[in-house]
Amino acid sequence: MADPIPLALDGEESLTAVVGRLAGETRALATAEIAVYKAKFGETATAYKSAAMFFAIAGVLALAALIALLVGAILTLATLVGPGWATAIVVLVVLAIAGALAMVGKSKLKPESEPAT
């Protein structure tokens, strides 16, 4: 019985040579694809790093503005009730706001309904 797949035709590569070349090209393609994904990831990571830096700077500036606002509130109240009481009032109000926000955050962590056992 004749071989259904000839190993070599006149002037053509043998089947083993074609399979070997295919394996080599597949390996080269996979290496190139990995390099492309690494390059894309590098660009994305650089963009996120830059964005994170700007968000951090914005957060620091917002905190500085909040501190300036609180100092202004203390100085404004100090003319009415004195510096000690003005500081106490502003601190208590800010702590009350922080406590309310913490309670809201805590309530968001609780599951909506307990699963039945």
ZINORDA-V481171 format. One record per backbone hydrogen bond with DSSP energy under -1.0 kcal/mol. NH is the residue of the N-H (numbers start at 1). CO is the residue of the C=O. Records with the same first field share a line. If there is no record, write none. Layout:
BEGIN
NH->CO / CO
END
This chain:
BEGIN
12->9
15->7
18->14
19->15
20->16
21->17
22->18
23->19
24->20
25->21
26->22
27->23
28->24
29->25
30->26
31->27
32->28
33->29
34->30
35->31
36->32
37->33
38->34
39->35
40->36
41->37
42->38
43->39
44->40
45->41
46->42
47->43
48->44
49->45
50->46
51->47
52->48
53->49
54->50
55->51
56->52
57->53
58->54
59->55
60->56
61->57
62->58
63->59
64->60
65->61
66->62
67->63
68->64
69->65
70->66
71->67
72->68
73->69
74->70
75->71
76->72
77->73
78->74
80->77
81->77
82->78
86->82
87->83
88->84
89->85
90->86
91->87
92->88
93->89
94->90
95->91
96->92
97->93
98->94
99->95
100->96
101->97
102->98
103->99
104->100
105->101
106->102
107->103
108->104
END
